[in-house]
Amino acid sequence: MALNTSVAGVALGGYVCNASGPRDATLEELEVIANSGSSAIVMKSCTREPREGNEEPRYSRLAFGAIQSMGLPNLGFKAYVGFASQLAGRGKPVVASVAGLSLEDFVLMVGAFQDSAVDLIEVNLSCPNLAGKPPVAYDFSRTAEVLDAVCGLGSKPVGLKLPPYYDFVHHDAACGLIASHRVGFVTCINSIGNALAINPETEAPVIRPKGGFGGLCGDYIKPVALANVRAFFERLAGKVSIFGVGGVKSGSDAFEFLLAGADAVQVATAFENEGPACFGRIASELELILQRKGYSSVDGVKGRLKRV
Ligand code: DHB
């Protein structure tokens, strides 16, 4: 059974990998991913300078997922450029994720990763957890400026980590920009920004930063993630690859993303909860589903969502 796939021309030996976010900020954590069933090594979104992140508590499990406002704790991009050399040659692609706090930051960091050992560069235009800095991708003129500045900096594929959109007008606008720039892939979706979970016992939010507002993750967001994967697939299929992310914790979830049109899925909340065994487990479950349905590869199913 072939779960192998490719994203922006880069081969992945399996359909399931980690997402930028949990357990991927240090070399030790990235080594765990390298030694797991994850089909790629996706690194934590990095900034120009190292960051401690937001104050605790900044992550809380919920009944059907989690809410988080980590605030980009990371070691600074130079550390990840170095880690890429150490992680290359392990039989799986290494993916950088860059989160600039300014246009200049994006240019500096994408340029540095173009000269590094990474295979793919994910440009994170969707972090919802920085007070006063709304996700770039909700502002299409700022998005155009970033794309103008970063898409021609080298030959490694550049992709965009996008926030959820809720109207086709916005999918159209994003896809217009993507089609007019050299974008190799999109990653749909980041967490749903600025959700609020309240503990009725303490009468307080469950996380502290931003008065309790944070990114919603896990099962809650899967239908929104599937909708965004589908909307981008309908507009970009065959031209731009798609990583699906948002609530993947079983083979059945991964199969739904495959039907919607994802070239591969990334796993965040289930990895946080379960640890690195989740990748192999989800991939095996997906394989069984494909076998049961008589499909011999992911390619035979990709995007083939039926009509009701
Ligand atoms: C963080 C959250 C995000 O959703 C993201 O894309 C990048 C960083 C964070 O809070 O660390």
Boltz pocket constraint, residues with backbone or C-beta under 6 A from the ligand:
constraints:
  - pocket:
      binder: B
      contacts: [[A, 45], [A, 68], [A, 69], [A, 70], [A, 71], [A, 72], [A, 73], [A, 99], [A, 124], [A, 126], [A, 127], [A, 128], [A, 129], [A, 190], [A, 191], [A, 215]]
      max_distance: 6.0
